[in-house]
Amino acid sequence: MTPTTSALSPMSCRAARMLLNLTQPELAERAGVSVSTLRRFEAGTGKPGTWAIRQLEEALEREGILFVGAGAEPRLK
């Protein structure tokens, strides 16, 4: 992903987290964001800043998730 684009939507974040069998607190810790930020993002009730979204995306990628484009389903590498 380039710094200005992100494939991470609330649904893709949740799907990727579930593929990895991670809880919200586990992913939040790995990404360095608060659990409440992640919960609101996945629920669609909050829009975190660009930094937080990028942190989540990078944490998921470190765990083996591959994002192939906006709107695409996340996949394991």
N, CA, C and O atoms as CSV, one atom per row, in Angstrom:
chain,resi,resn,atom,element,x,y,z
A,1,MET,N,N,0.835,-1.188,0.000
A,1,MET,CA,C,0.000,0.000,0.000
A,1,MET,C,C,0.878,1.250,0.000
A,1,MET,O,O,1.938,1.277,0.627
A,2,THR,N,N,0.441,2.245,-0.685
A,2,THR,CA,C,1.148,3.516,-0.641
A,2,THR,C,C,0.620,4.302,0.539
A,2,THR,O,O,-0.477,4.013,1.017
A,3,PRO,N,N,1.362,5.291,1.031
A,3,PRO,CA,C,0.922,6.049,2.185
A,3,PRO,C,C,-0.413,6.760,1.983
A,3,PRO,O,O,-1.079,7.076,2.969
A,4,THR,N,N,-0.824,7.022,0.758
A,4,THR,CA,C,-2.051,7.779,0.537
A,4,THR,C,C,-3.256,6.902,0.233
A,4,THR,O,O,-4.375,7.407,0.143
A,5,THR,N,N,-3.051,5.607,0.074
A,5,THR,CA,C,-4.176,4.731,-0.206
A,5,THR,C,C,-4.229,3.623,0.824
A,5,THR,O,O,-3.215,3.250,1.414
A,6,SER,N,N,-5.426,3.103,1.029
A,6,SER,CA,C,-5.586,2.017,1.972
A,6,SER,C,C,-6.721,1.128,1.523
A,6,SER,O,O,-7.784,1.610,1.129
A,7,ALA,N,N,-6.495,-0.169,1.582
A,7,ALA,CA,C,-7.541,-1.137,1.268
A,7,ALA,C,C,-8.337,-1.463,2.517
A,7,ALA,O,O,-9.291,-2.239,2.458
A,8,LEU,N,N,-7.962,-0.884,3.640
A,8,LEU,CA,C,-8.563,-1.270,4.905
A,8,LEU,C,C,-9.891,-0.565,5.140
A,8,LEU,O,O,-9.943,0.640,5.386
A,9,SER,N,N,-10.944,-1.336,5.060
A,9,SER,CA,C,-12.281,-0.867,5.409
A,9,SER,C,C,-12.650,-1.548,6.724
A,9,SER,O,O,-11.966,-2.485,7.138
A,10,PRO,N,N,-13.707,-1.103,7.384
A,10,PRO,CA,C,-14.127,-1.796,8.608
A,10,PRO,C,C,-14.357,-3.290,8.384
A,10,PRO,O,O,-13.941,-4.111,9.201
A,11,MET,N,N,-15.016,-3.644,7.281
A,11,MET,CA,C,-15.284,-5.062,7.014
A,11,MET,C,C,-14.004,-5.838,6.719
A,11,MET,O,O,-13.852,-6.971,7.176
A,12,SER,N,N,-13.078,-5.243,5.960
A,12,SER,CA,C,-11.844,-5.970,5.651
A,12,SER,C,C,-10.959,-6.100,6.889
A,12,SER,O,O,-10.248,-7.093,7.040
A,13,CYS,N,N,-10.997,-5.115,7.766
A,13,CYS,CA,C,-10.237,-5.192,9.011
A,13,CYS,C,C,-10.749,-6.353,9.862
A,13,CYS,O,O,-9.968,-7.169,10.351
A,14,ARG,N,N,-12.049,-6.414,10.030
A,14,ARG,CA,C,-12.646,-7.493,10.831
A,14,ARG,C,C,-12.376,-8.853,10.191
A,14,ARG,O,O,-12.015,-9.802,10.887
A,15,ALA,N,N,-12.546,-8.957,8.878
A,15,ALA,CA,C,-12.312,-10.231,8.190
A,15,ALA,C,C,-10.859,-10.675,8.343
A,15,ALA,O,O,-10.588,-11.847,8.606
A,16,ALA,N,N,-9.931,-9.743,8.179
A,16,ALA,CA,C,-8.510,-10.069,8.312
A,16,ALA,C,C,-8.191,-10.503,9.738
A,16,ALA,O,O,-7.463,-11.473,9.952
A,17,ARG,N,N,-8.736,-9.784,10.701
A,17,ARG,CA,C,-8.498,-10.133,12.108
A,17,ARG,C,C,-9.020,-11.532,12.404
A,17,ARG,O,O,-8.376,-12.310,13.107
A,18,MET,N,N,-10.192,-11.843,11.864
A,18,MET,CA,C,-10.778,-13.158,12.110
A,18,MET,C,C,-10.004,-14.260,11.387
A,18,MET,O,O,-9.888,-15.369,11.909
A,19,LEU,N,N,-9.472,-13.978,10.193
A,19,LEU,CA,C,-8.616,-14.954,9.505
A,19,LEU,C,C,-7.417,-15.332,10.364
A,19,LEU,O,O,-6.966,-16.478,10.356
A,20,LEU,N,N,-6.915,-14.362,11.097
A,20,LEU,CA,C,-5.752,-14.582,11.955
A,20,LEU,C,C,-6.128,-15.097,13.340
A,20,LEU,O,O,-5.259,-15.393,14.159
A,21,ASN,N,N,-7.430,-15.200,13.593
A,21,ASN,CA,C,-7.925,-15.655,14.891
A,21,ASN,C,C,-7.419,-14.759,16.027
A,21,ASN,O,O,-7.024,-15.242,17.089
A,22,LEU,N,N,-7.441,-13.443,15.779
A,22,LEU,CA,C,-7.032,-12.468,16.787
A,22,LEU,C,C,-8.261,-11.812,17.401
A,22,LEU,O,O,-9.262,-11.593,16.720
A,23,THR,N,N,-8.179,-11.506,18.675
A,23,THR,CA,C,-9.229,-10.723,19.319
A,23,THR,C,C,-8.986,-9.247,19.024
A,23,THR,O,O,-7.908,-8.865,18.568
A,24,GLN,N,N,-9.986,-8.429,19.285
A,24,GLN,CA,C,-9.791,-6.989,19.110
A,24,GLN,C,C,-8.675,-6.469,20.015
A,24,GLN,O,O,-7.835,-5.700,19.546
A,25,PRO,N,N,-8.630,-6.858,21.298
A,25,PRO,CA,C,-7.516,-6.380,22.124
A,25,PRO,C,C,-6.143,-6.820,21.608
A,25,PRO,O,O,-5.176,-6.064,21.706
A,26,GLU,N,N,-6.049,-8.032,21.060
A,26,GLU,CA,C,-4.761,-8.499,20.528
A,26,GLU,C,C,-4.318,-7.671,19.328
A,26,GLU,O,O,-3.160,-7.259,19.249
A,27,LEU,N,N,-5.234,-7.425,18.396
A,27,LEU,CA,C,-4.870,-6.623,17.225
A,27,LEU,C,C,-4.566,-5.187,17.624
A,27,LEU,O,O,-3.603,-4.598,17.133
A,28,ALA,N,N,-5.368,-4.622,18.500
A,28,ALA,CA,C,-5.134,-3.245,18.938
A,28,ALA,C,C,-3.739,-3.101,19.543
A,28,ALA,O,O,-3.033,-2.133,19.262
A,29,GLU,N,N,-3.346,-4.065,20.371
A,29,GLU,CA,C,-2.018,-4.016,20.987
A,29,GLU,C,C,-0.920,-4.110,19.931
A,29,GLU,O,O,0.054,-3.359,19.981
A,30,ARG,N,N,-1.069,-5.021,18.983
A,30,ARG,CA,C,-0.053,-5.192,17.936
A,30,ARG,C,C,0.053,-3.964,17.038
A,30,ARG,O,O,1.120,-3.663,16.502
A,31,ALA,N,N,-1.061,-3.261,16.880
A,31,ALA,CA,C,-1.073,-2.075,16.021
A,31,ALA,C,C,-0.717,-0.801,16.777
A,31,ALA,O,O,-0.404,0.219,16.163
A,32,GLY,N,N,-0.763,-0.854,18.097
A,32,GLY,CA,C,-0.476,0.343,18.880
A,32,GLY,C,C,-1.606,1.350,18.882
A,32,GLY,O,O,-1.376,2.555,18.991
A,33,VAL,N,N,-2.839,0.850,18.760
A,33,VAL,CA,C,-4.019,1.718,18.833
A,33,VAL,C,C,-4.882,1.244,19.994
A,33,VAL,O,O,-4.704,0.133,20.494
A,34,SER,N,N,-5.805,2.076,20.417
A,34,SER,CA,C,-6.665,1.678,21.530
A,34,SER,C,C,-7.711,0.668,21.065
A,34,SER,O,O,-8.103,0.639,19.898
A,35,VAL,N,N,-8.146,-0.151,22.006
A,35,VAL,CA,C,-9.191,-1.131,21.705
A,35,VAL,C,C,-10.464,-0.407,21.286
A,35,VAL,O,O,-11.160,-0.857,20.376
A,36,SER,N,N,-10.774,0.707,21.938
A,36,SER,CA,C,-12.001,1.439,21.586
A,36,SER,C,C,-11.932,1.983,20.157
A,36,SER,O,O,-12.946,2.009,19.459
A,37,THR,N,N,-10.760,2.412,19.718
A,37,THR,CA,C,-10.600,2.876,18.332
A,37,THR,C,C,-10.892,1.743,17.366
A,37,THR,O,O,-11.625,1.923,16.394
A,38,LEU,N,N,-10.318,0.570,17.631
A,38,LEU,CA,C,-10.543,-0.588,16.760
A,38,LEU,C,C,-12.008,-1.014,16.785
A,38,LEU,O,O,-12.584,-1.304,15.736
A,39,ARG,N,N,-12.612,-1.056,17.959
A,39,ARG,CA,C,-14.023,-1.462,18.057
A,39,ARG,C,C,-14.929,-0.523,17.266
A,39,ARG,O,O,-15.802,-0.973,16.525
A,40,ARG,N,N,-14.719,0.774,17.423
A,40,ARG,CA,C,-15.549,1.742,16.693
A,40,ARG,C,C,-15.323,1.633,15.186
A,40,ARG,O,O,-16.272,1.728,14.408
A,41,PHE,N,N,-14.079,1.435,14.774
A,41,PHE,CA,C,-13.777,1.301,13.350
A,41,PHE,C,C,-14.469,0.080,12.767
A,41,PHE,O,O,-15.148,0.185,11.746
A,42,GLU,N,N,-14.306,-1.075,13.399
A,42,GLU,CA,C,-14.924,-2.299,12.881
A,42,GLU,C,C,-16.448,-2.226,12.893
A,42,GLU,O,O,-17.106,-2.806,12.030
A,43,ALA,N,N,-17.005,-1.517,13.865
A,43,ALA,CA,C,-18.463,-1.389,13.947
A,43,ALA,C,C,-19.002,-0.346,12.976
A,43,ALA,O,O,-20.209,-0.268,12.751
A,44,GLY,N,N,-18.110,0.453,12.402
A,44,GLY,CA,C,-18.538,1.496,11.482
A,44,GLY,C,C,-19.083,2.730,12.171
A,44,GLY,O,O,-19.729,3.568,11.543
A,45,THR,N,N,-18.819,2.841,13.472
A,45,THR,CA,C,-19.327,3.991,14.224
A,45,THR,C,C,-18.265,5.052,14.471
A,45,THR,O,O,-18.550,6.095,15.060
A,46,GLY,N,N,-17.056,4.793,14.027
A,46,GLY,CA,C,-15.981,5.761,14.190
A,46,GLY,C,C,-15.022,5.673,13.026
A,46,GLY,O,O,-14.844,4.608,12.435
A,47,LYS,N,N,-14.408,6.789,12.699
A,47,LYS,CA,C,-13.432,6.841,11.604
A,47,LYS,C,C,-12.108,7.294,12.196
A,47,LYS,O,O,-11.902,8.486,12.425
A,48,PRO,N,N,-11.202,6.338,12.446
A,48,PRO,CA,C,-9.905,6.746,12.988
A,48,PRO,C,C,-9.109,7.543,11.962
A,48,PRO,O,O,-9.410,7.525,10.769
A,49,GLY,N,N,-8.115,8.224,12.437
A,49,GLY,CA,C,-7.255,8.989,11.545
A,49,GLY,C,C,-6.426,8.085,10.647
A,49,GLY,O,O,-6.362,6.871,10.841
A,50,THR,N,N,-5.801,8.703,9.668
A,50,THR,CA,C,-4.974,7.985,8.705
A,50,THR,C,C,-3.876,7.184,9.394
A,50,THR,O,O,-3.586,6.055,8.999
A,51,TRP,N,N,-3.268,7.764,10.417
A,51,TRP,CA,C,-2.191,7.081,11.134
A,51,TRP,C,C,-2.695,5.781,11.743
A,51,TRP,O,O,-2.049,4.744,11.590
A,52,ALA,N,N,-3.834,5.811,12.432
A,52,ALA,CA,C,-4.365,4.617,13.096
A,52,ALA,C,C,-4.738,3.543,12.079
A,52,ALA,O,O,-4.478,2.360,12.298
A,53,ILE,N,N,-5.339,3.950,10.980
A,53,ILE,CA,C,-5.694,2.979,9.942
A,53,ILE,C,C,-4.431,2.330,9.385
A,53,ILE,O,O,-4.393,1.119,9.170
A,54,ARG,N,N,-3.414,3.124,9.157
A,54,ARG,CA,C,-2.152,2.577,8.634
A,54,ARG,C,C,-1.513,1.632,9.644
A,54,ARG,O,O,-0.963,0.601,9.258
A,55,GLN,N,N,-1.578,1.967,10.926
A,55,GLN,CA,C,-1.028,1.091,11.962
A,55,GLN,C,C,-1.744,-0.257,11.969
A,55,GLN,O,O,-1.105,-1.302,12.091
A,56,LEU,N,N,-3.065,-0.233,11.838
A,56,LEU,CA,C,-3.842,-1.480,11.790
A,56,LEU,C,C,-3.463,-2.301,10.563
A,56,LEU,O,O,-3.241,-3.508,10.649
A,57,GLU,N,N,-3.396,-1.633,9.438
A,57,GLU,CA,C,-3.057,-2.305,8.185
A,57,GLU,C,C,-1.661,-2.943,8.263
A,57,GLU,O,O,-1.479,-4.091,7.857
A,58,GLU,N,N,-0.696,-2.211,8.777
A,58,GLU,CA,C,0.665,-2.741,8.891
A,58,GLU,C,C,0.728,-3.916,9.859
A,58,GLU,O,O,1.441,-4.887,9.605
A,59,ALA,N,N,-0.007,-3.839,10.959
A,59,ALA,CA,C,-0.025,-4.951,11.921
A,59,ALA,C,C,-0.599,-6.205,11.274
A,59,ALA,O,O,-0.071,-7.301,11.468
A,60,LEU,N,N,-1.662,-6.055,10.516
A,60,LEU,CA,C,-2.263,-7.203,9.830
A,60,LEU,C,C,-1.312,-7.766,8.779
A,60,LEU,O,O,-1.201,-8.983,8.631
A,61,GLU,N,N,-0.633,-6.897,8.057
A,61,GLU,CA,C,0.329,-7.351,7.045
A,61,GLU,C,C,1.500,-8.091,7.687
A,61,GLU,O,O,1.981,-9.083,7.138
A,62,ARG,N,N,1.960,-7.619,8.841
A,62,ARG,CA,C,3.053,-8.312,9.551
A,62,ARG,C,C,2.644,-9.727,9.951
A,62,ARG,O,O,3.481,-10.626,10.037
A,63,GLU,N,N,1.359,-9.912,10.190
A,63,GLU,CA,C,0.848,-11.231,10.587
A,63,GLU,C,C,0.559,-12.127,9.390
A,63,GLU,O,O,0.161,-13.279,9.564
A,64,GLY,N,N,0.755,-11.612,8.172
A,64,GLY,CA,C,0.596,-12.444,6.989
A,64,GLY,C,C,-0.601,-12.137,6.120
A,64,GLY,O,O,-0.901,-12.895,5.197
A,65,ILE,N,N,-1.295,-11.040,6.393
A,65,ILE,CA,C,-2.444,-10.664,5.570
A,65,ILE,C,C,-1.949,-9.906,4.342
A,65,ILE,O,O,-1.041,-9.080,4.429
A,66,LEU,N,N,-2.554,-10.200,3.211
A,66,LEU,CA,C,-2.240,-9.523,1.959
A,66,LEU,C,C,-3.488,-8.784,1.493
A,66,LEU,O,O,-4.538,-9.395,1.296
A,67,PHE,N,N,-3.375,-7.483,1.318
A,67,PHE,CA,C,-4.464,-6.676,0.782
A,67,PHE,C,C,-4.174,-6.465,-0.696
A,67,PHE,O,O,-3.107,-5.971,-1.059
A,68,VAL,N,N,-5.131,-6.842,-1.556
A,68,VAL,CA,C,-4.872,-6.801,-2.992
A,68,VAL,C,C,-5.553,-5.641,-3.696
A,68,VAL,O,O,-5.446,-5.531,-4.918
A,69,GLY,N,N,-6.238,-4.786,-2.985
A,69,GLY,CA,C,-6.864,-3.619,-3.593
A,69,GLY,C,C,-8.104,-3.204,-2.837
A,69,GLY,O,O,-8.666,-3.977,-2.061
A,70,ALA,N,N,-8.520,-1.984,-3.069
A,70,ALA,CA,C,-9.698,-1.454,-2.388
A,70,ALA,C,C,-10.908,-2.331,-2.675
A,70,ALA,O,O,-11.188,-2.661,-3.827
A,71,GLY,N,N,-11.613,-2.700,-1.634
A,71,GLY,CA,C,-12.818,-3.499,-1.762
A,71,GLY,C,C,-12.582,-4.990,-1.877
A,71,GLY,O,O,-13.534,-5.772,-1.877
A,72,ALA,N,N,-11.318,-5.396,-1.976
A,72,ALA,CA,C,-11.013,-6.822,-2.108
A,72,ALA,C,C,-10.996,-7.488,-0.738
A,72,ALA,O,O,-10.709,-6.853,0.277
A,73,GLU,N,N,-11.303,-8.753,-0.732
A,73,GLU,CA,C,-11.238,-9.529,0.501
A,73,GLU,C,C,-9.775,-9.692,0.909
A,73,GLU,O,O,-8.923,-9.917,0.050
A,74,PRO,N,N,-9.467,-9.583,2.206
A,74,PRO,CA,C,-8.095,-9.827,2.646
A,74,PRO,C,C,-7.762,-11.309,2.519
A,74,PRO,O,O,-8.637,-12.165,2.648
A,75,ARG,N,N,-6.495,-11.601,2.267
A,75,ARG,CA,C,-6.042,-12.988,2.120
A,75,ARG,C,C,-4.767,-13.191,2.912
A,75,ARG,O,O,-4.006,-12.251,3.145
A,76,LEU,N,N,-4.545,-14.421,3.321
A,76,LEU,CA,C,-3.269,-14.766,3.939
A,76,LEU,C,C,-2.230,-14.929,2.847
A,76,LEU,O,O,-2.533,-15.435,1.766
A,77,LYS,N,N,-1.007,-14.503,3.124
A,77,LYS,CA,C,0.086,-14.639,2.150
A,77,LYS,C,C,0.436,-16.094,1.975
A,77,LYS,O,O,1.332,-16.425,1.198
